Amino acid sequence: MVDEVLIVKPGEKIPTDGIVIGGASSVDESMLTGESMPVEKKKDSIVIGATINQKGLLKVKATRIGSETTLAQIIKLVEEAQTTSAPIQRLADQVTGYFVPAVVITAFLSFGSWWIAGNFPQGLLAFIAVLIIACPCALGIATPAALMVGVKKGAEAGILIRGGEVLERAKKLTTIVFDKTGTLTVGKPTVTDILSFSSFSETQILEFAAVLESGSEHPLAEAIVREAQKRMLSLGKLEKFEAIPGHGIRGSVKGKMVLMGNRRLFDREGILLGKGVLQYAPTVEETMTKLEAMGKTAMLVGVDGVLAGVIAVADALKPEAKEAMTLLKSEGLKIILLSGDNQRTANFIAKELGIDRVIAEVLPGDKAKIIQELKDQKEIVAMVGDGVNDAPALATADIGIAIGSGSDVAKETGGIILVKNDVRDVVTSIRLSRATMRKIKQNLFWAFIYNGVGVPIAAFGFLNPIIAAAAMALSSLSVIVNSAMLKRFKVSKMAMA
């Protein structure tokens, strides 16, 4: 049951999803993510049910059980995906609706023609051969056979594809939009600079900021609180707190009104040009510009209506991100960085990764609007984000790709869900989607050609019913074999490194 404490010995399967409350070990998560290297686990690490504890003793507190576990959610998503069909299947369904009566009519016409010609036995054989060789089965299984194999192959690599419609859209993709924080960056920012522009010391500025940020769940807030804890600062009580979306936060700390955020927030409050701050303004702007040009996020800290200082935070790029961008470009896709960060910081990140277009300083609620604008320009858009903060944009895009979703896969709005936090899986998911779609089209093409050629040959009396029966079975078998060849699709080694 939830909150029950479990002892997991070396070599045992972890019974259910949970959090490590004691011990340390490495865990084999390959059955879930496809990652061959064990993952180190220690106190407060998340563990997933059915993965294998390798060398150490772990004390785990259960957080999910039964149908709520990650493995159960993945199984459910895969089963749902395998029962859906791609829009191209509708063509096959429509053809099949006309196909059966057309075959019956052809069979009777063939029989009648041979009978009139005075060859009743040949007419009967042709009648039987036409009915036998005609095979709507191949049309019927062309899509689900390939879809089943493709979805299974993706799941083995930690890539969950939600159905045939996603596959068909992936083939037509023209643009991929990336969120920055946690998608292209590690998602664990650290404080790099604390600068005072007032009588407050750097330590005091950090203390004010840490107490204020303790009320926020933003990754940058966590970085500031961690820095204060690292310096063993005694944090006071946060008396009031208000989040201002797209701008920053404010609250009361030790009887003082503390404000922390970007230029927009301080411009709105009139702090940068307020009394007692004018003499520092040029230096503040120059300092922030320099920090942002280095890819850092610079945040202003104000106390009682006066600028106190600047805190800069940096989030390291994922080591595999640049390689992923290069590979996506090789697929002929346009790449856009969509970020709420300032223009200079976003430009730095884009330059490092080789991204040509940047849309920065975007408010959280405006990301979906920008995705819609791209779609209005006839772009087929995929949005890559963390699946929670970017949920509206993921839902608006033609394909939403939720990356690093971990154990919350059932809650994601993405059409493609990447269990691992590896941006290179975006490339793999698109390639797998396109490969699966190619197999579907090959299957349909073969099914149409087989029936288009086989039925007339049978009608003209060139096929014995026994041979027609063998050809019919071969037709269905060929579709299954062609679909099964998707198993040979290699999850790129670069995504498994």
N, C-alpha and C positions, 0 to 999 in steps of 0.2 A: 504494500500500500504506500501511498505518497507520504514522504517524510520518514519512512522506515530506513534505518541504517543497515547497510549490507557490507559484509566483509568479502572482498574478492581476492582470492589467492592467485599466485602466478600460474598461468596456463589456463585459467578459467575464463568462461565467457561472462561479460558483465550482464547481469540479468535484465536491467532496465535502464532508461535514461536517468541520469542523476548528476550530482555535483560532488567532487572529491572534498571530503572534510578531514581526511587524514591519510598520510602515506604519500609515496611517490613511485611512479612506474612509467613504463612505455606501453602504449596500447596499439595493437594492430587494427586499423580502421579500414583495411583494404576492401573488405566485403561491402562497405558502405560508400566509400569515396573513390576506390580504385587506386589510392595512394599506397605504394609498396613500402614506403619507409614508416616505421612506427612513430607515433606521436607521443611526446613526453607529457605526462600528466602529473600535476602536483595539487596542493591545496587550492580550492576554489576553481579548479579546471572542470569543464563540462565533459562528461563521458556519455557515450551513446550505447544503448542496449544492443546486445548481440556482437559487439566488438570484443576482442580478446586481450585480456591483461597478460603482459609478457613476463616481467621479471620481478616486480615488487608487489608488496601487499597494499591494497587500496581500501580505504574506508569510504563508502559512497552513500550519500543520502538520496533516496529516490525522489525524483521530481515529476516523472511521468510514468504511467503504467498502462498496460493493455493497448487499446486502440489509439491511445494518445502518444505512444512512443514514436520516435523518428522512423524506425524500421517499419512499423505498421502504417504510418502516413505515406512512406515511400511506396510500399506495396499497393496501397489503395490508389495512389496517383498513377502508378504504372498500369494497373488493371483498367482504370478509367481511360487512360490514353490509348491503350490497345483496342478498346472497343469503339473508339471514335473513327471517323473516316475523313479523308481529305476532300475538299470541295471538288477535286478532279474526279472523285468516285461518283459524283452525281451524273457525270457524262456517261459513265459505264452503266449506271442504273437506268438512265433514260434509254440507252441503246438496247439494254436487255429487255426493256418493256416492249420494244418493237421486234426484237430479235426472235423470240419464240414463235409468235404467229407467222413471221416471215419464213422461218424454217419449215413449219408445218405446210404452209402454202407451197413452198418450193418442193417439198417431198411429194405432195399430191400432183403437182405439175409434172414432175419427173416421171412418176408412175404412169400418169395419163399419157404422156408423150410416148413412152416405150410401149404401152398397151396399144395405142393407135398404130404404132409402127409394126405391131404384130409380134412383139417380144414380151409377153406377159411375165415370164420368169425374171428377165433382166429388169423389167420395171419394178417388180417386187423387191429385188435385191437393191436397186437404186433407192427405192422408197425407204427401206430399212437403214441403208448406209447413211443417207442424209440425216435421218433422225438420230442415229448413233453418233456420227462424227461432230454434229453441232454441239458446241460445248459452252454454255453460259457460265459453267463453273469457273473457268479460267478468268472470265471477266469479274465474277463475284469475289474471288479471293485475291485478285491482283493487288488491291490496296491493303486490306487487312494483313496479308502475309508479310509484306515488306514493312508495314507499320509496326507489327508485333516484334520483328527482329530488330528494327532500328531503335525502338523505344527501350527494348531490353538491353541493347548494346550501350545506349546512353546511361541507363541506370547503373550498369556495371562500373561505369567511369564516374559516377556521382553527378550525372547530368540527367535531369528529369524533364522530359518533353511532354507537354500537355496536349497531345493529340495531333491529328492530321492537318488541321487548319494552320497550326504553327509551322509545320514542315513546309507547306506550300508557300507561306509568306516569306519564310527564310530564303527560299530560292530567289525571291524577287527583291530582297533587301538592297537598298542603295546607300543608306546612311546609318551609322551607329553613333548614338549619343552616350557619353560616359559622365556619370557623376564623379566627383573627385574623392571626397573623404570616404575612406573605407573601401573604395572601389579600385582606384588607381594608387591610393596611398595605403600604408599599413593599417591606418585607423587607430594608431596609438601615438598621438602627438605628444611632444615634450616641450617644456619651456626652455627657450634658448637665450632670451634676453629679458632683463628687467631694468628699465631706465627711468630715473626720477627727473621730473621737470617741476619740482616744487620742494617745499621744506620736508616732505615726507621721505623717509629712507626707502631703499629698495625692499628691505624686509617688511616695512610697514605696508608698502603698496601691495606686495605679495599676500600679506595677511588679510588686508581688506578684500582683495580679489578672491582669495581662496574661500573666505567665509561666504561671500556673495555667490560664488560659483557652486558652492555646496548644495544650493537649491536647484541647480540645473542638471540635466542629464546629457548635455551636449558633450561630444568627445573632447572639445577644447577645454571645457570646464573640468573634466576629469584630469587633464594634464596639469592644470593649475593647482588643483587640490593635491595631486600626487607630489608636486614640487614642494608644496608647503609641508606635507607630511615628511618628505625626504629631509627637509631642513629642520624637522622636529619643532615646527611652530605650533603654538597653542592657539587653536582656532576658537573664536568666540561664537556666540549664538547669533544666528540669522533671525532678525526680528520681523522684517517684512521682505517680500520678494515679488517681483513682477517681471515676466518675460515679455520682451517686445520683439515679435517675430521679424527677422530680417534686419534688425538693428542692434539688439543687445539685451542687457538685463539691468535692473535696478533693485535696490533694497536698502534696508537700514541695518548698519553694523556699528555696534558700540555707540549708538545714538547719532551716528553720522549717516547722511544719505550718500550711498556709494552708487556710482553709475559706471558700467563697463560695456564697451561695444565698439562699433565702427564709426567712421566719420559722419555717416548719415545721422546717427543718434546724437552725437555731440553737436553737429550743426543745427539739428532741430532744437536742442536745448540751449543753443547759443553759448556753449562753454568755451570753445576754442577762441572766440573773440571777446570773451567776457572780461570782467575786471580782474586785474592781477595776472592775466595769462597772455596778454598781447605780446609781451616781450619774449615769450618762449615760442610763439606760434611758428615762425619760420623754421626754427630748429626742430620742432616736433614734426612738421611736414617733411622736412628733408630726411629726418631720421626714419620716419615711417616709410618713405619712398625707398630708401636704401634697404631696409629690412624686407620689404615686399618684393624688391627686385631680386632678392636672394631666395625667393620662394617661401618666405615666412609669412604667417598671419599676424599682423600687428594690431593689438587691441588697446584702446585708450581707457584709462582708469581716471574717473573723476570723483572727488570727495567734496560734498557740500557745495556743489556748483563750481568748483575750481579743478582744472586739470591737475592731476597728481603725477601721472607717469604713463609709460607705455610698457606693455608686456607682449613679447613676441613668442609665438609658438610655431613649431615646424612639425610636419608629419612626413616621415620618410616615404619615398616612392617604393612601391613593391618592386623587387628586383626583376620580376618577369614582365613588368608592364610595358617596357619599351619593345621587347621582343613581340609581345602580343599586338602592339600597334603596327609594327612592321608587317606581321603576317596578315592582319586585317586589310592593310593597304594592298597587299599582294592578291587579295581576293576581289579587288576593285571597289572597295567600300570607302565612302567618305566618313571621316571621323570628326566628331565635335566634342569638345570639353564643355560641359554645362556645370557652372559652379556658382555658389553664393558668395565665394571669396572675392576679394578685390581684383581689379583687372591685372595689376602687375604680378601678383602672386600666381594667378591663373595662367598668365602668359609664360611665366618661368616654368611652370609644370608642363605646359604644352610644348615648349621648346625642348625640354629635357626628353620628352617622349616622342617628339616628331609629329605632334598633332597640329594640323594647319589652321583650324578654326576654333576660336574660343568665344563663349558667351558667358560673361562673368557678372558678378554682383546681381545675381538673380534671386529674388525673394522666393522662399519655399513654395508659396502658393502659385508662383508664376511658371514653374518648370513645366507643368502640364500644358499651359498656354503656348509655350515655345514649341513643344512637341507637336501640338496641333497646327501651329503655323508652318512647321516643316512639312507636315502631311498635306496642308493646303497648297504647298508648292510642288505637289505630286511626288514627293519623296516617300519611299517605303522605309519607315524608321523603326530601328530597334533602340530601346532605352536600357542601359545597363546601370543598375543601382543596387542599394542594399535591401530593397524589398519592403522596408518599413517607412523610412522617411520619404522615400521616393515613390510610394505606392500610387499616388495620382498620376504621375508621369509614366510609370510602368503600365498602368491601365490604359492610358491614352495612346501609347505607342502601338504600332502594328504588332510588334513583338516586345514584350517586357521580359528582360533577362535579370532575374534576381540572383545576385552573387553573394556567396558566403552566408547563405540563409541558415546554415547549421540545422538546429532541431526544430525550427519553426516552419518547415516546408509547407504544411497544410494551410498556413495563414497567408502565404505569398500570393501576390496578384500577377506574378510573372507567368508568361506562357512557357518560358524555359527557366528552370530553377537549378542553380549550380550549388551543390552541397558544399564543395570545397571553396575556400576563399582564394581561388587562383584565377586571375583574370585571363590566363591563356585558355581556360576552358570555354571562354566566349568563342574563340576561334574554332575549337573542337566541336562545340555544339552546332555552330553554323555549318561546318563541313559535314558533320553527321546528318544534319537535317537535309542538306542538299543531296548527299549520297542516297539517303532513303527516298527522297523525291524522285531521283533518277531511276531507282529500282522500280518504283510504282509506275512510272511512265514506260519503262521497258516492258514491264509485265502487261500493261494495257495494250501496248503496241503489238506484242507477240500474240495476245489473245485475239485482237482484231484481225491481224494478218492470217492467223491460223484458220479462223472461221471464214474469212473472206476468200481464202484459197481452197480450203478443204470442202466446203459445202458444194461449190460448183463442180469440183472434181467428182464428188460422190454422185451428184445429180446426173452427170453425163455417163455414169456407169463404170468409171475407171477404178472404183474401190470396192473390194469385197467387204461385207459387214464386219468380218473378223478383224481385218486390217483397220477399218474405221474405228472399231472399239479400242484397238491398241493406240491409235493416233489420238483419240479423245483422252485416254488416260495419260498419254505422254504430254499432252497440252497442259493439263493441270499440274503434272509433275514438274514440268519445265518452269512454271511460275513459282512453285515452291522452292525449287533448287536455286533459281535466280535470286529470290528473296533471301534465302539462307546464306548466299555469298556475302551479304552485309556483315556477317560474323567476321569476315576477314578485314573489315574496316579497322585500321590501326589508329587507336587513340594516340595522337602524336606524342612522341617521346618528350618533346619540349613541354608538354602539359603535365608530364609525370615526373619531371626532374626534381 
